[in-house]
Amino acid sequence: MNDSLDALHFTGTVWRPPHEALSVLLQVTVGCTHHACKFCGLYGDLRFRVSPMAEIDADLQIIARWQPQARRVFLVGANPFVLSYERLVQLADRIRDRLPKVQTIGMFARVDDIARKTDAELRELRARGFTGLSIGTETGDDPTLLRMNKGTTAAEILFQSRRLDDAGIEYYFTYMTGLAGAGNGERAARATAELFNRTHPFLIGVVSLTVFPDTVLGREVQAGLFREAGELERLDELRTLLERLEIPVTIDAHTVSNAVPLFGRLPEDRTRLLRELDMAQAVSDERDLAAYRRSIEHL
C-alpha cells in the first residue's frame, strides 16, 4: 500500500473551522445530508456518502506514522455527527487503536443530527471523547431560518443545545451577518442574542453572507427576490449582537468573509470589540467594503 501523505482519502475541498487548525483531519463522510441551504455552495454536486471503514483504516495508518502524538482529531464532512451512535463508537475505537494519545474528537453537526441521539448515547459519546461540535446555526431568527431553508428552528436549536449541555459536550455556534437580508439585520441580531443567551456555546464563529452565483440564493438575488444587506448595515448588526450577548463566550470573526476581523472574549473584551467596530465604521466606505466582498472568489 502507498502510505504517503498523498494517499489520504479527501474528496473535494476540505472544510474545517478556524479553531481546528491544529487538529488531525480524518474524512469519515463526504457531502451534506441536508444540502439544501439556499446560501451554501460548499459541497457543490457531491452526494452524501459514508466513507468505507477500509479507507478510514488506511488513513489512520498514515496519520499514525506522521502524527503519532496527535491529541485531537476532527472528523471531516459536512455533518459527520449524523452517523449512528454505533458507527461513532466504532470510529472512536479505531482512532484510539491507531492514535492512543488522542483525547478528543470533534466534527461539524446539524441540529437534527443531535436529535437522533438518545440522552444516554450523548453521554456515552462524551465519555469516549466526542466534544467540540461545530454547529452551523447561522442565526436564531426563525423567519430567516425558514427563508434560507436551514431545516431547523430556534426552539430546536435551544432544545438540542441543552441536551448537549446535559451530556457535557462542548459546542460552537456560527452567526452569519447579512443572512436576513437588507433591513432585517437588527431583528436577526436581537433574536439570535435572545436565543444564544439561553445556551452555553464555548465559541461563536462570526461569518458574513457572501453570495455566489451557483447557489439558490445567488439566483434569487439575480431575479430580484433577495436584496443583500449593505456592509455598514452588517457591522451595525454585529454591534447589536455583541451588545446584547450576556453569556461568557469567545467571539471569532477571523474568516475571509469578514471585511472587519474581530476576536475576543465576552464580557471582558466587549468594550474593545465595540470600539474596534466603531473605528472601522468611522473610516470605512460602503463602496470599498462592497468591493472587498465582490473580490471574494471562494470561501
VENHU-V328733 format. One record per pair of residues at least 12 apart in sequence whose ideal C-beta (glycine too) atoms are under 10 Angstrom apart, sorted by the first residue. I is the first residue (numbers start at 1). GAP is how many residues later the second one is. D is the distance in whole Angstrom. If there is no record, write none. Layout:
<<I	GAP	D> <I	GAP	D>>
This chain:
<<1	57	7> <1	60	8> <1	61	9> <2	56	9> <2	60	9> <3	55	8> <3	56	10> <3	58	6> <3	59	5> <3	61	10> <3	62	6> <3	63	9> <4	58	8> <4	61	10> <4	62	10> <5	57	7> <5	58	9> <5	60	9> <5	61	7> <6	56	9> <7	48	10> <7	51	7> <7	52	8> <7	54	9> <7	55	6> <8	17	8> <8	18	9> <8	19	8> <8	47	9> <8	50	8> <8	51	5> <8	54	6> <8	55	8> <8	58	10> <8	68	10> <9	17	9> <9	18	5> <9	19	10> <9	21	9> <9	42	7> <9	43	9> <9	45	10> <9	46	4> <9	47	8> <9	49	7> <9	50	6> <9	53	10> <9	67	9> <10	15	8> <10	16	10> <10	17	5> <10	20	9> <10	49	9> <10	66	7> <11	16	7> <11	18	10> <11	19	5> <11	20	8> <11	32	10> <11	35	7> <11	38	8> <11	40	9> <11	44	10> <11	65	9> <11	66	9> <12	15	10> <12	18	7> <12	19	8> <12	30	9> <12	31	7> <12	32	7> <12	33	9> <12	34	5> <13	29	7> <13	30	8> <13	31	8> <13	33	9> <13	285	8> <13	286	9> <14	13	8> <14	62	6> <14	63	10> <15	27	6> <15	28	8> <15	61	8> <15	62	9> <15	63	8> <15	93	8> <15	119	10> <15	284	9> <16	58	6> <16	59	10> <16	60	7> <16	90	9> <16	91	9> <16	92	8> <16	118	8> <17	57	8> <17	89	9> <17	91	8> <17	115	9> <17	117	5> <17	119	10> <17	155	7> <17	157	8> <17	186	9> <17	188	6> <17	235	9> <17	238	9> <18	185	10> <18	187	7> <18	234	6> <18	235	10> <18	236	6> <18	237	7> <18	245	10> <19	55	10> <19	87	9> <19	113	8> <19	115	8> <19	153	7> <19	183	9> <19	184	6> <19	186	8> <19	231	9> <19	233	7> <19	235	9> <20	52	8> <20	53	10> <20	54	5> <20	56	10> <20	86	6> <20	87	9> <20	88	10> <20	112	8> <20	114	8> <20	152	10> <21	53	10> <22	48	9> <22	49	9> <22	50	7> <22	52	10> <23	47	8> <23	48	9> <23	49	5> <23	50	6> <23	51	4> <23	52	10> <23	79	10> <23	81	9> <23	82	9> <23	83	7> <23	109	9> <24	35	10> <24	36	9> <24	39	6> <24	40	10> <24	42	9> <24	43	6> <24	46	4> <24	47	9> <24	48	7> <24	49	5> <24	50	7> <24	51	10> <24	71	9> <24	75	7> <24	78	8> <24	81	10> <25	34	9> <25	38	9> <25	48	8> <25	49	6> <25	50	8> <25	51	5> <26	25	9> <26	29	10> <26	30	7> <26	33	6> <26	34	7> <26	37	7> <26	44	10> <26	47	5> <26	48	7> <26	49	6> <26	50	6> <26	51	10> <26	54	9> <26	65	8> <26	68	10> <26	69	7> <26	72	10> <26	73	9> <26	79	9> <26	81	9> <27	24	6> <27	28	8> <27	29	8> <27	32	7> <27	48	8> <27	49	4> <27	50	7> <27	53	9> <28	22	7> <28	23	5> <28	25	9> <28	27	9> <28	28	6> <28	31	9> <28	45	10> <28	47	5> <28	48	7> <28	49	6> <28	52	5> <28	55	7> <28	59	8> <28	60	9> <28	63	6> <28	66	10> <28	67	10> <28	79	8> <29	19	7> <29	20	7> <29	21	6> <29	22	6> <29	46	8> <29	47	8> <29	48	3> <29	49	7> <29	50	7> <29	51	5> <29	52	9> <29	53	7> <29	54	7> <29	58	10> <29	78	9> <29	79	9> <30	13	8> <30	16	6> <30	17	8> <30	18	7> <30	19	5> <30	20	8> <30	21	7> <30	46	9> <30	47	6> <30	48	8> <30	50	10> <31	12	5> <31	13	9> <31	14	9> <31	15	4> <31	16	6> <31	17	4> <31	18	7> <31	46	7> <31	47	6> <31	48	9> <32	14	8> <32	15	9> <32	16	6> <32	45	8> <32	46	3> <32	47	6> <32	50	9> <32	76	9> <32	78	8> <32	104	10> <33	15	5> <33	44	9> <33	45	7> <33	46	6> <33	47	10> <33	49	5> <33	77	7> <33	79	9> <33	80	8> <33	118	10> <34	14	9> <34	44	8> <34	45	7> <34	48	9> <34	76	6> <34	78	8> <34	79	10> <34	102	10> <34	115	8> <34	116	8> <34	117	5> <34	118	9> <35	12	8> <35	13	7> <35	43	8> <35	44	10> <36	112	9> <36	113	5> <36	114	9> <36	115	7> <36	180	8> <37	99	8> <37	101	8> <37	108	10> <37	111	6> <37	112	6> <37	113	6> <37	114	8> <37	142	10> <37	178	9> <37	179	8> <37	180	9> <38	109	8> <38	110	5> <38	111	5> <38	112	9> <38	141	10> <38	173	10> <38	177	7> <38	178	4> <38	179	4> <38	180	9> <38	181	9> <38	182	7> <38	188	8> <39	99	8> <39	109	6> <39	110	9> <39	111	9> <39	137	8> <39	139	9> <39	140	7> <39	170	6> <39	171	8> <39	172	7> <39	173	8> <39	176	6> <39	177	8> <39	178	5> <39	179	8> <39	181	10> <39	187	9> <40	38	9> <40	96	9> <40	98	10> <40	108	9> <40	109	10> <40	110	10> <40	172	9> <40	175	7> <40	176	9> <40	177	8> <40	259	10> <41	169	10> <41	170	9> <41	171	5> <41	172	9> <41	173	5> <41	174	4> <41	175	9> <41	176	9> <41	177	8> <41	257	9> <41	258	8> <42	36	7> <42	170	10> <42	173	10> <42	256	10> <42	257	7> <43	34	9> <43	35	6> <44	170	8> <45	169	10> <46	31	10> <46	32	9> <48	29	8> <48	30	8> <48	31	9> <48	34	8> <49	28	9> <50	27	9> <50	30	9> <50	32	9> <50	33	7> <50	34	10> <50	37	8> <51	24	10> <51	25	9> <51	26	8> <51	29	9> <51	32	10> <51	40	10> <53	34	9> <53	37	8> <53	38	9> <53	41	8> <56	19	10> <56	34	9> <56	35	7> <56	38	7> <56	39	9> <56	42	10> <57	37	7> <57	40	9> <57	41	8> <59	17	10> <59	39	9> <60	13	9> <60	31	10> <60	34	6> <60	35	7> <60	37	8> <60	38	4> <60	39	7> <61	37	7> <62	36	10> <63	32	9> <63	35	7> <63	36	7> <63	39	10> <64	31	10> <64	33	9> <64	34	4> <64	35	6> <64	36	9> <65	33	10> <67	32	8> <67	34	10> <68	30	9> <68	31	7> <68	32	9> <68	33	7> <69	30	9> <69	31	10> <69	32	6> <69	33	10> <70	25	9> <70	28	9> <70	29	5> <70	30	10> <70	31	6> <70	32	6> <70	33	9> <71	28	9> <71	30	6> <71	31	6> <71	32	5> <71	33	7> <72	27	10> <72	29	10> <72	30	7> <72	31	7> <72	32	5> <72	33	7> <72	34	7> <72	57	9> <72	59	10> <72	60	8> <73	18	9> <73	19	9> <73	22	6> <73	23	10> <73	25	10> <73	26	7> <73	29	6> <73	30	9> <73	31	8> <73	32	5> <73	33	8> <73	34	9> <73	56	9> <74	30	9> <74	31	8> <74	32	5> <74	33	6> <74	34	9> <74	58	8> <74	60	9> <75	13	9> <75	16	7> <75	20	9> <75	30	7> <75	31	7> <75	32	4> <75	33	8> <75	34	10> <75	55	9> <76	31	8> <76	32	9> <77	30	7> <77	31	7> <78	29	10> <78	30	6> <78	31	10> <78	32	8> <78	58	9> <79	28	8> <79	29	5> <79	30	6> <79	31	5> <79	32	10> <79	33	9> <79	34	6> <79	54	10> <79	55	10> <79	56	9> <79	57	8> <80	25	10> <80	26	10> <80	27	4> <80	28	7> <80	29	8> <80	33	8> <80	53	10> <81	25	10> <81	26	6> <81	27	7> <81	28	4> <81	29	7> <81	30	10> <81	31	10> <81	32	4> <81	33	7> <81	35	9> <81	36	8> <81	44	9> <81	49	8> <81	52	6> <81	53	10> <81	54	9> <81	88	10> <82	25	10> <82	26	10> <82	27	8> <82	28	7> <82	30	8> <82	31	4> <82	32	10> <82	34	7> <83	24	9> <83	30	8> <83	33	10> <84	32	8> <84	33	9> <84	37	9> <85	31	9> <85	32	6> <85	33	8> <85	35	9> <85	36	4> <85	37	9> <85	39	8> <85	40	7> <86	35	9> <88	17	8> <88	19	9> <88	29	9> <88	33	9> <88	36	9> <88	37	6> <88	40	8> <88	42	7> <89	32	9> <89	35	8> <89	36	8> <89	39	6> <89	41	9> <91	14	8> <91	16	10> <91	37	9> <91	39	9> <92	13	6> <92	32	10> <92	33	8> <92	35	10> <92	36	4> <92	37	6> <92	38	7> <93	35	8> <95	33	10> <95	34	8> <96	32	8> <96	33	8> <102	27	7> <103	26	6> <103	28	9> <104	22	10> <104	24	10> <104	25	5> <104	26	8> <104	27	5> <104	28	6> <104	66	9> <105	20	9> <105	23	8> <105	24	5> <105	25	5> <105	26	8> <105	27	8> <105	28	10> <106	23	9> <106	24	8> <106	25	7> <106	26	4> <106	27	7> <106	28	7> <106	63	10> <106	64	9> <106	65	10> <106	66	9> <107	23	8> <107	25	8> <107	26	7> <107	27	7> <108	25	8> <108	26	5> <108	27	8> <108	28	7> <108	64	10> <109	21	10> <109	24	4> <109	25	7> <109	26	5> <109	27	8> <109	51	9> <109	55	9> <109	60	10> <109	62	8> <109	63	10> <110	23	10> <110	25	7> <110	26	7> <110	27	10> <110	40	9> <110	41	7> <110	42	7> <110	50	9> <111	24	7> <111	25	9> <111	26	8> <111	39	9> <111	40	8> <111	41	4> <111	42	9> <111	45	5> <111	46	6> <111	47	10> <111	48	9> <111	49	5> <111	50	8> <112	39	7> <112	40	7> <112	44	8> <112	48	8> <113	20	9> <113	22	9> <113	47	9> <114	19	8> <114	21	8> <114	42	9> <114	43	10> <114	45	9> <114	46	4> <114	47	8> <114	49	6> <114	50	7> <114	53	9> <114	55	9> <114	57	9> <115	37	9> <115	41	7> <115	44	8> <115	45	6> <115	48	8> <117	43	9> <117	46	8> <117	47	10> <117	50	9> <117	52	10> <118	45	9> <119	44	6> <119	47	7> <119	48	7> <120	47	9> <121	46	9> <122	38	10> <122	41	6> <122	42	7> <122	44	8> <122	45	4> <122	46	9> <122	47	6> <123	40	10> <123	43	8> <123	44	5> <123	45	7> <123	46	9> <124	43	9> <125	42	7> <125	44	7> <126	38	9> <126	40	10> <126	41	5> <126	42	5> <126	43	5> <126	44	9> <127	40	9> <127	41	9> <130	37	9> <130	39	7> <130	40	10> <131	33	9> <131	36	9> <131	37	7> <131	38	5> <131	39	5> <131	40	8> <131	71	10> <132	37	8> <132	38	5> <132	39	7> <132	40	7> <132	70	8> <132	71	9> <133	28	10> <133	31	7> <133	36	6> <133	37	7> <133	38	5> <133	39	7> <133	40	10> <133	68	10> <134	37	8> <134	38	5> <134	39	8> <134	40	8> <134	67	10> <134	69	9> <134	71	8> <135	17	10> <135	22	8> <135	25	8> <135	26	8> <135	29	9> <135	36	6> <135	37	7> <135	38	6> <135	39	7> <135	66	8> <136	14	8> <136	16	10> <136	36	10> <136	37	8> <136	38	5> <136	40	9> <136	69	9> <136	71	10> <137	13	8> <137	15	8> <137	17	9> <137	20	6> <137	24	9> <137	34	10> <137	35	9> <137	36	5> <137	37	6> <137	38	7> <137	39	9> <137	55	8> <137	58	8> <137	59	8> <137	62	9> <137	64	9> <137	67	9> <137	68	10> <138	12	6> <138	14	10> <138	19	10> <138	35	9> <138	36	6> <138	37	7> <138	38	5> <138	39	10> <138	41	6> <138	42	10> <138	50	10> <138	54	9> <138	69	8> <138	71	9> <139	15	8> <139	18	10> <139	34	10> <139	35	9> <139	36	7> <139	37	6> <139	38	9> <139	40	5> <139	41	7> <139	49	5> <139	50	9> <139	52	7> <139	53	5> <139	56	9> <139	102	10> <140	13	9> <140	14	5> <140	15	10> <140	17	7> <140	18	8> <140	33	9> <140	35	8> <140	48	8> <140	49	9> <140	50	9> <140	51	5> <140	52	4> <140	53	8> <140	54	7> <140	55	3> <140	56	6> <140	57	10> <140	58	9> <140	59	9> <140	101	10> <141	13	7> <141	38	8> <141	39	6> <141	43	8> <141	44	10> <141	46	6> <141	47	4> <141	48	8> <141	49	8> <141	50	4> <141	51	6> <141	53	10> <141	54	9> <142	12	5> <142	13	8> <142	46	10> <142	49	7> <142	53	9> <143	37	8> <143	38	10> <143	41	8> <143	44	8> <143	45	8> <143	48	9> <144	32	9> <144	35	6> <144	36	4> <144	37	8> <144	40	7> <144	41	10> <144	43	9> <144	44	6> <144	47	8> <144	48	9> <145	12	9> <145	34	9> <145	35	10> <145	43	10> <145	46	10> <147	32	9> <147	33	8> <147	34	8> <147	37	9> <147	70	9> <147	73	10> <147	79	8> <148	28	9> <148	31	6> <148	32	9> <148	33	10> <148	61	9> <148	68	9> <148	69	7> <148	78	10> <149	67	8> <149	68	10> <150	29	9> <154	37	7> <154	38	8> <154	40	8> <154	41	5> <154	42	10> <154	44	10> <155	40	9> <157	16	8> <157	35	10> <157	38	6> <157	39	9> <157	41	10> <157	42	8> <158	37	6> <158	38	9> <158	40	6> <158	41	6> <160	39	10> <161	12	8> <161	34	9> <161	35	9> <161	37	8> <161	38	4> <161	39	7> <161	40	8> <162	36	8> <162	37	7> <162	38	9> <164	35	9> <164	36	9> <164	37	10> <165	34	8> <165	35	5> <165	36	10> <170	30	9> <170	31	8> <170	32	5> <170	33	9> <171	28	8> <171	29	8> <171	30	6> <171	31	7> <171	32	9> <172	29	6> <172	30	6> <172	31	4> <172	32	7> <172	33	6> <172	77	9> <172	78	9> <172	80	9> <173	19	9> <173	22	9> <173	23	7> <173	26	8> <173	28	4> <173	29	9> <173	30	7> <173	31	5> <173	32	7> <173	33	10> <173	76	8> <174	27	10> <174	29	9> <174	30	7> <174	31	5> <174	32	7> <174	33	6> <174	78	10> <174	81	10> <175	13	9> <175	14	8> <175	17	6> <175	18	9> <175	21	8> <175	26	10> <175	29	6> <175	30	7> <175	31	5> <175	32	7> <175	33	10> <175	62	9> <175	63	8> <175	66	6> <175	70	10> <175	76	9> <175	78	9> <176	12	9> <176	16	10> <176	29	10> <176	30	8> <176	31	5> <176	32	7> <176	33	5> <176	34	10> <176	58	10> <176	61	10> <176	81	8> <177	12	8> <177	29	7> <177	30	8> <177	31	5> <177	32	7> <177	52	7> <177	54	9> <177	56	9> <177	57	4> <177	58	8> <177	59	9> <177	60	5> <177	61	5> <177	63	10> <177	64	8> <177	76	9> <177	80	9> <177	81	8> <177	82	10> <178	29	9> <178	30	5> <178	31	4> <178	32	8> <178	33	9> <178	50	7> <178	51	4> <178	52	9> <178	53	8> <178	55	8> <178	56	5> <178	59	7> <178	60	10> <178	79	9> <178	115	9> <179	13	10> <179	28	9> <179	29	9> <179	30	5> <179	38	9> <179	50	8> <179	55	10> <179	58	9> <180	12	10> <180	29	9> <180	49	7> <180	57	8> <181	28	9> <181	36	10> <181	40	10> <181	44	10> <181	45	6> <181	46	6> <181	47	7> <181	48	6> <181	52	10> <182	44	9> <182	45	4> <182	46	6> <182	47	5> <182	48	7> <182	51	7> <183	44	8> <183	46	8> <183	47	10> <183	50	8> <184	43	10> <184	45	7> <184	49	9> <184	53	9> <185	44	5> <185	45	9> <185	48	5> <185	49	6> <185	50	9> <185	51	7> <185	52	3> <185	53	8> <185	54	10> <185	55	8> <185	56	9> <186	47	9> <186	50	7> <186	51	6> <186	53	10> <186	54	6> <186	55	10> <187	50	9> <187	53	9> <188	41	9> <188	49	7> <188	52	9> <188	53	9> <189	45	10> <189	47	8> <189	48	5> <189	49	7> <189	50	8> <189	51	4> <189	52	4> <189	53	9> <189	54	9> <189	55	7> <189	56	10> <190	47	10> <190	50	6> <190	51	8> <190	53	10> <190	54	6> <192	12	9> <192	45	9> <192	48	9> <192	49	6> <192	52	9> <192	53	9> <193	47	7> <193	48	6> <193	49	9> <193	50	8> <193	51	4> <193	52	5> <193	53	8> <193	54	9> <194	50	8> <194	51	10> <194	52	10> <196	45	8> <196	48	9> <196	49	6> <196	50	9> <196	51	7> <196	53	8> <197	47	8> <197	48	7> <197	49	5> <197	50	6> <197	52	10> <198	48	10> <198	49	9> <199	48	7> <199	50	9> <200	47	7> <200	48	9> <200	49	8> <201	46	8> <201	47	10> <201	48	6> <201	49	9> <202	46	9> <202	47	7> <202	48	7> <203	46	7> <203	47	4> <203	48	8> <203	49	6> <203	62	9> <204	37	8> <204	38	10> <204	41	8> <204	43	9> <204	45	6> <204	46	7> <204	47	6> <204	48	7> <204	49	9> <204	62	9> <205	45	9> <205	46	8> <205	47	5> <205	48	8> <205	49	9> <205	50	7> <205	53	10> <206	28	10> <206	32	7> <206	35	8> <206	36	9> <206	45	6> <206	46	7> <206	47	4> <206	48	9> <206	49	8> <206	51	9> <206	52	7> <206	55	9> <206	56	7> <206	57	10> <207	45	10> <207	46	8> <207	47	10> <207	48	5> <207	49	9> <207	50	5> <207	51	7> <207	92	8> <208	21	9> <208	23	8> <208	26	6> <208	27	9> <208	29	9> <208	30	8> <208	45	8> <208	47	8> <208	48	10> <208	49	5> <208	50	5> <208	51	7> <208	52	9> <208	81	10> <208	85	8> <208	88	10> <209	17	10> <209	19	7> <209	20	7> <209	25	8> <209	48	8> <209	84	9> <210	18	10> <210	45	10> <210	46	8> <210	47	5> <210	48	10> <210	83	6> <210	84	9> <210	86	5> <210	87	10> <210	88	9> <210	89	7> <211	15	8> <211	17	6> <211	82	9> <211	85	10> <212	84	9> <212	85	9> <212	86	8> <212	87	8> <228	62	9> <228	65	9> <230	56	6> <230	59	8> <230	60	7> <230	63	10> <231	28	6> <231	29	9> <231	49	10> <231	50	10> <231	53	7> <231	54	9> <231	55	6> <231	56	9> <231	57	9> <231	58	3> <231	59	6> <231	60	10> <231	61	8> <231	62	7> <232	27	10> <232	48	9> <232	49	6> <232	52	7> <232	53	9> <232	54	5> <232	57	7> <232	58	10> <233	53	9> <234	24	9> <234	25	8> <234	26	9> <234	55	9> <234	59	9> <235	23	10> <235	24	8> <235	25	6> <235	42	6> <235	43	9> <235	45	6> <235	46	5> <235	49	8> <235	54	8> <236	41	9> <236	45	8> <238	13	9> <238	15	7> <238	20	9> <238	22	8> <238	24	8> <238	35	9> <238	36	10> <238	39	7> <239	34	9> <239	35	6> <239	38	5> <239	39	8> <239	42	8> <242	20	8> <242	22	9> <242	24	7> <242	25	10> <242	27	9> <242	28	6> <242	31	6> <242	32	6> <242	35	7> <243	27	8> <243	30	10> <243	31	7> <243	34	10> <245	21	6> <245	22	8> <245	25	8> <246	20	8> <246	21	8> <247	19	7> <247	20	9> <248	17	7> <248	18	6> <248	19	7> <248	20	9> <249	15	10> <249	16	7> <249	17	5> <249	18	9> <250	13	8> <250	14	8> <250	15	5> <250	16	8> <250	19	9> <251	12	7> <251	13	6> <251	14	7> <251	15	6> <251	18	8> <251	19	9> <251	22	7> <252	12	9> <252	13	10> <253	20	9> <253	24	10> <255	44	8> <256	36	10> <256	39	10> <256	40	6> <256	41	10> <256	42	8> <256	43	6> <257	35	10> <257	36	8> <257	39	7> <257	42	6> <258	34	10> <259	21	8> <259	25	8> <259	29	9> <259	30	5> <259	31	9> <259	32	10> <259	33	5> <259	34	7> <259	37	9> <260	16	7> <260	17	7> <260	19	9> <260	20	4> <260	21	8> <260	24	7> <260	29	8> <260	32	10> <261	15	9> <261	19	10> <262	12	10> <262	14	6> <262	15	7> <262	18	9> <263	13	10> <264	12	9>>
